[in-house]
């Protein structure tokens, strides 16, 4: 084949790092749907094809696909044509695959399965049809959009798309670093600057707790507790079950796990060194407070640093965050 179309279906809501569940490959005569969950170890056999400079790999918006291919299968891509970059160069009013399908092929796809759980086996016939349509028409789009670029911008336009696509393929997957004070990035500047010491402490506690639980349970942090939940609870600093419940609505995990709210209230009160207003059983297996505190900067040390330098506690947080980022960067350089 001189060109093949490729797409992936990914799942990241019920797993910590995400996983590729499906791969679609289309030639000009056949469509292939590959179960990447059962064939995970065998997909390295695609490397000679994916890295061949004689075969164009056509994607649409492959920024994430390139990283997922590396992370899950050790696959890299050479000679890529990303139709997203082509549509962007032509300044189309919409850059989605759905728009290109309608414009070039007269096909309207059902977006119902965009966020489907692709871990499901067996796949429903509707899911199979949706997955197939992602690459079945992509080579047709590739042929037509290249002609449009050439007609409007000549060979330099085609080269520009290839260069942009190459830049995407040069991206390297790296595990996301966990920043203990990353919750500050969830807040606008005004809110971040007006945080009390108590709010800072509870936001840090929840931020670290959420990540520890997500890793332990192999769930996404969003499934454990959404960002909006975390902010609502952290700013309210609830000291009883009833106060905590007023911070809802809550995630499926938080609302369905027995006594989890009471545990969090207990942790919050422990951190603030006060007695909880409401007590209940403590049967749920979650990381100990010591484990969580190991991921939170020492409060007394921060108080001292903030007081001796006339800096706010937020500034001390940010300084510590910056130091950790520099340390992480140095370690990566060394390794």
C-alpha positions as CSV (number, residue, x, y, z in Angstrom):
1,X,0.0,0.0,0.0
2,X,1.2,3.5,-0.7
3,X,-1.1,5.0,1.9
4,X,-3.2,3.7,4.9
5,X,-5.6,5.4,7.3
6,X,-5.2,4.9,11.0
7,X,-7.3,5.7,14.1
8,X,-7.5,4.7,17.7
9,X,-10.3,4.4,20.3
10,X,-9.1,5.2,23.8
11,X,-10.5,4.9,27.3
12,X,-9.3,7.1,30.2
13,X,-12.3,7.5,32.6
14,X,-12.0,4.2,34.5
15,X,-8.2,3.8,34.5
16,X,-5.4,5.9,35.9
17,X,-3.2,6.4,32.8
18,X,-5.7,5.5,30.0
19,X,-5.5,2.6,27.6
20,X,-6.0,2.1,23.9
21,X,-8.9,-0.3,23.3
22,X,-9.1,-0.4,19.5
23,X,-7.1,0.3,16.4
24,X,-8.7,0.9,12.9
25,X,-6.6,0.6,9.8
26,X,-8.0,1.1,6.3
27,X,-6.3,0.5,2.9
28,X,-8.0,1.4,-0.3
29,X,-9.7,-2.0,-0.5
30,X,-10.2,-3.2,3.1
31,X,-11.0,-2.1,6.6
32,X,-9.4,-3.7,9.6
33,X,-10.6,-3.4,13.2
34,X,-8.0,-4.6,15.7
35,X,-8.7,-5.6,19.3
36,X,-5.7,-4.0,21.0
37,X,-6.7,-5.4,24.4
38,X,-6.3,-9.0,23.3
39,X,-3.5,-8.4,20.7
40,X,-1.5,-5.9,22.8
41,X,1.8,-7.9,22.7
42,X,1.5,-8.6,19.0
43,X,1.1,-5.0,17.8
44,X,4.9,-4.4,17.7
45,X,4.7,-6.4,14.5
46,X,3.2,-3.2,12.9
47,X,6.4,-1.3,13.5
48,X,8.0,-1.9,10.0
49,X,4.8,-0.6,8.4
50,X,4.4,2.4,10.7
51,X,8.0,3.5,10.3
52,X,8.2,2.9,6.6
53,X,8.9,6.1,4.6
54,X,7.3,4.5,1.6
55,X,3.8,4.3,3.1
56,X,1.9,7.4,4.1
57,X,0.1,7.1,7.4
58,X,-3.1,9.2,7.3
59,X,-4.5,10.4,10.6
60,X,-7.0,13.1,11.6
61,X,-5.8,15.0,14.7
62,X,-3.2,12.5,15.8
63,X,-1.6,14.5,18.7
64,X,-2.8,12.0,21.3
65,X,-2.7,8.9,19.0
66,X,1.1,9.3,18.5
67,X,1.6,9.3,22.3
68,X,-0.8,6.4,22.9
69,X,0.9,4.3,20.2
70,X,4.2,4.8,22.0
71,X,2.9,4.2,25.5
72,X,0.9,1.1,24.8
73,X,2.6,-0.7,21.9
74,X,6.0,0.8,21.4
75,X,5.0,2.0,17.9
76,X,6.3,5.1,16.2
77,X,5.1,6.8,13.1
78,X,7.2,8.0,10.1
79,X,5.7,9.7,7.0
80,X,2.4,11.0,8.4
81,X,-0.3,13.2,6.8
82,X,-2.6,14.7,9.4
83,X,-5.8,15.9,7.7
84,X,-6.4,18.2,10.7
85,X,-3.4,20.3,9.7
86,X,-4.6,20.3,6.1
87,X,-8.0,21.6,7.1
88,X,-6.3,24.2,9.3
89,X,-4.1,25.4,6.5
90,X,-7.2,25.7,4.2
91,X,-8.9,27.7,7.0
92,X,-12.0,25.6,7.0
93,X,-14.8,26.8,9.3
94,X,-14.7,23.5,11.2
95,X,-11.6,21.2,11.6
96,X,-13.3,18.1,12.9
97,X,-13.4,14.8,11.1
98,X,-17.2,14.9,11.1
99,X,-17.0,18.2,9.0
100,X,-14.5,16.7,6.5
101,X,-16.6,13.6,6.2
102,X,-19.7,15.6,5.4
103,X,-17.8,18.0,3.1
104,X,-15.9,15.5,1.0
105,X,-17.9,12.3,1.3
106,X,-21.4,13.4,2.0
107,X,-21.4,11.2,5.1
108,X,-22.9,12.2,8.5
109,X,-21.7,10.2,11.4
110,X,-23.5,9.5,14.7
111,X,-21.5,11.2,17.4
112,X,-23.3,9.0,20.0
113,X,-20.3,6.7,20.3
114,X,-17.6,9.3,20.6
115,X,-17.4,8.8,24.4
116,X,-18.4,5.2,24.4
117,X,-16.7,2.7,26.7
118,X,-14.5,0.9,24.1
119,X,-13.4,-1.7,26.7
120,X,-16.7,-3.5,26.1
121,X,-16.5,-6.9,24.5
122,X,-18.1,-8.0,22.3
123,X,-18.5,-4.6,20.6
124,X,-22.0,-3.9,19.5
125,X,-22.6,-3.8,15.7
126,X,-23.3,0.0,16.0
127,X,-19.9,0.5,17.7
128,X,-18.2,-1.5,15.0
129,X,-19.8,0.6,12.3
130,X,-18.8,3.8,14.1
131,X,-15.2,2.6,14.5
132,X,-15.0,1.5,10.9
133,X,-16.3,4.8,9.6
134,X,-13.4,6.7,11.2
135,X,-10.9,5.3,8.7
136,X,-13.0,3.9,5.9
137,X,-13.4,7.4,4.3
138,X,-10.1,8.9,5.5
139,X,-8.1,8.0,2.3
140,X,-10.9,9.7,0.2
141,X,-10.5,12.8,2.4
142,X,-6.8,12.6,2.0
143,X,-6.9,12.5,-1.8
144,X,-9.3,15.4,-2.1
145,X,-7.8,17.7,0.6
146,X,-4.4,17.3,-1.0
147,X,-5.8,18.4,-4.3
148,X,-7.4,21.5,-2.7
149,X,-4.2,22.4,-0.9
150,X,-2.2,22.0,-4.2
151,X,-4.7,24.1,-6.1
152,X,-4.7,26.9,-3.5
153,X,-1.1,26.9,-2.2
154,X,0.9,24.7,-4.6
155,X,3.5,22.1,-3.5
156,X,4.6,24.4,-0.7
157,X,1.2,23.9,0.9
158,X,1.5,20.1,0.8
159,X,5.0,20.3,2.2
160,X,3.7,22.5,5.1
161,X,1.1,19.9,6.1
162,X,3.7,17.2,6.0
163,X,6.1,19.2,8.2
164,X,3.4,20.0,10.7
165,X,2.5,16.3,10.8
166,X,6.1,15.3,11.2
167,X,6.4,17.7,14.2
168,X,3.5,15.9,15.8
169,X,5.2,12.5,15.2
170,X,8.3,13.7,17.0
171,X,6.4,14.1,20.2
172,X,7.6,11.7,23.0
173,X,5.4,10.1,25.6
174,X,6.3,10.9,29.2
175,X,4.4,10.0,32.3
176,X,2.7,13.1,33.7
177,X,4.5,14.4,36.8
178,X,2.4,14.8,39.9
179,X,2.7,18.3,41.5
180,X,1.6,18.3,45.1
181,X,0.3,21.9,44.8
182,X,-1.2,21.5,41.3
183,X,-4.6,22.4,42.7
184,X,-3.6,26.0,42.5
185,X,-3.8,25.7,38.7
186,X,-7.5,24.9,39.1
187,X,-8.2,28.3,40.6
188,X,-8.4,31.7,39.1
189,X,-5.7,34.2,40.2
190,X,-8.1,36.1,42.5
191,X,-9.3,33.0,44.3
192,X,-5.7,31.6,44.6
193,X,-4.5,34.8,46.1
194,X,-7.3,35.0,48.7
195,X,-7.0,31.4,50.0
196,X,-6.8,31.0,53.7
197,X,-4.2,28.8,55.4
198,X,-7.0,26.3,56.2
199,X,-8.3,26.3,52.6
200,X,-4.8,25.7,51.3
201,X,-4.3,22.8,53.7
202,X,-7.5,21.1,52.8
203,X,-7.2,21.6,49.1
204,X,-3.7,20.0,49.3
205,X,-5.0,17.1,51.4
206,X,-7.8,16.4,48.9
207,X,-5.5,16.8,45.9
208,X,-3.0,14.3,47.2
209,X,-5.7,11.9,48.5
210,X,-7.4,11.9,45.1
211,X,-4.2,10.9,43.3
212,X,-3.3,8.2,45.8
213,X,-6.8,6.6,45.6
214,X,-6.8,6.8,41.8
215,X,-3.4,5.1,41.5
216,X,-4.4,2.4,44.1
217,X,-7.8,1.7,42.4
218,X,-6.5,2.2,38.8
219,X,-9.2,4.8,38.2
220,X,-8.9,8.3,36.7
221,X,-8.7,11.2,39.1
222,X,-11.9,12.6,37.6
223,X,-13.8,9.4,38.5
224,X,-12.6,9.6,42.1
225,X,-13.4,13.3,42.5
226,X,-13.9,15.9,39.8
227,X,-12.0,19.2,39.9
228,X,-15.1,21.2,40.6
229,X,-15.9,18.9,43.6
230,X,-12.4,19.2,44.9
231,X,-12.6,23.0,44.8
232,X,-16.1,23.2,46.4
233,X,-15.0,21.0,49.3
234,X,-11.6,22.6,49.7
235,X,-13.0,26.1,49.8
236,X,-15.8,25.1,52.2
237,X,-13.5,23.1,54.6
238,X,-16.4,21.0,55.9
239,X,-15.9,19.8,59.5
240,X,-19.0,17.5,59.7
241,X,-20.8,15.0,57.5
242,X,-23.7,17.4,57.0
243,X,-21.4,20.3,56.0
244,X,-19.6,17.9,53.6
245,X,-22.9,16.8,52.0
246,X,-23.7,20.4,51.3
247,X,-20.7,20.5,48.9
248,X,-22.4,18.1,46.5
249,X,-23.2,16.8,43.9
250,X,-20.5,14.1,44.2
251,X,-18.8,11.7,41.9
252,X,-20.0,8.1,41.5
253,X,-17.0,6.9,43.5
254,X,-17.5,9.3,46.4
255,X,-21.3,8.8,46.7
256,X,-21.3,5.0,46.3
257,X,-18.3,4.1,48.5
258,X,-19.5,3.3,52.0
259,X,-18.5,5.8,54.7
260,X,-16.0,7.6,52.4
261,X,-17.5,11.0,53.2
262,X,-17.1,10.3,56.9
263,X,-13.5,9.3,56.3
264,X,-12.7,12.5,54.5
265,X,-14.4,14.6,57.2
266,X,-12.3,12.7,59.7
267,X,-9.1,13.3,57.7
268,X,-10.0,17.0,57.3
269,X,-10.5,17.4,61.1
270,X,-7.3,15.5,61.8
271,X,-5.4,17.8,59.6
272,X,-7.0,20.9,61.2
273,X,-6.5,19.3,64.7
274,X,-10.1,19.5,65.7
275,X,-12.7,16.8,66.7
276,X,-15.2,15.8,64.0
277,X,-18.8,16.9,64.7
278,X,-20.1,13.6,63.4
279,X,-18.5,10.2,64.0
280,X,-19.2,6.9,62.1
281,X,-17.5,3.6,61.4
282,X,-14.1,3.6,59.6
283,X,-14.2,0.4,57.7
284,X,-13.2,1.6,54.2
285,X,-9.6,0.7,53.2
286,X,-7.9,3.9,52.1
287,X,-4.4,5.2,52.5
288,X,-3.4,6.3,56.0
289,X,-3.1,9.9,57.0
290,X,0.6,9.3,57.3
291,X,0.8,8.2,53.6
292,X,-1.1,11.3,52.6
293,X,0.9,13.7,54.7
294,X,4.1,12.2,53.1
295,X,2.9,13.9,49.9
296,X,2.0,17.3,51.6
297,X,4.7,19.8,52.5
298,X,5.2,20.3,56.3
299,X,2.8,22.9,57.5
300,X,4.9,24.2,60.4
301,X,7.9,24.6,58.0
302,X,5.8,26.6,55.6
303,X,4.4,28.8,58.4
304,X,7.9,29.5,59.5
305,X,9.2,30.3,56.0
306,X,6.2,32.5,55.2
307,X,6.5,34.4,58.5
308,X,10.3,34.9,58.3
309,X,10.2,36.2,54.7
310,X,6.9,38.2,54.9
311,X,5.7,35.9,52.1
312,X,2.2,34.6,51.8
313,X,1.6,30.9,52.3
314,X,0.6,30.7,48.5
315,X,4.0,32.1,47.6
316,X,5.7,29.5,49.7
317,X,3.6,26.8,48.0
318,X,4.6,28.1,44.6
319,X,8.3,28.3,45.5
320,X,8.3,24.8,46.7
321,X,6.4,23.7,43.5
322,X,9.1,25.4,41.4
323,X,11.9,23.7,43.3
324,X,10.3,20.3,42.8
325,X,9.9,20.9,39.1
326,X,13.5,21.9,38.8
327,X,14.6,18.8,40.7
328,X,12.4,16.6,38.5
329,X,13.9,18.3,35.4
330,X,17.5,17.7,36.7
331,X,16.7,14.0,37.4
332,X,15.4,13.5,33.9
333,X,18.5,15.1,32.4
334,X,20.7,12.9,34.5
335,X,18.8,9.7,33.6
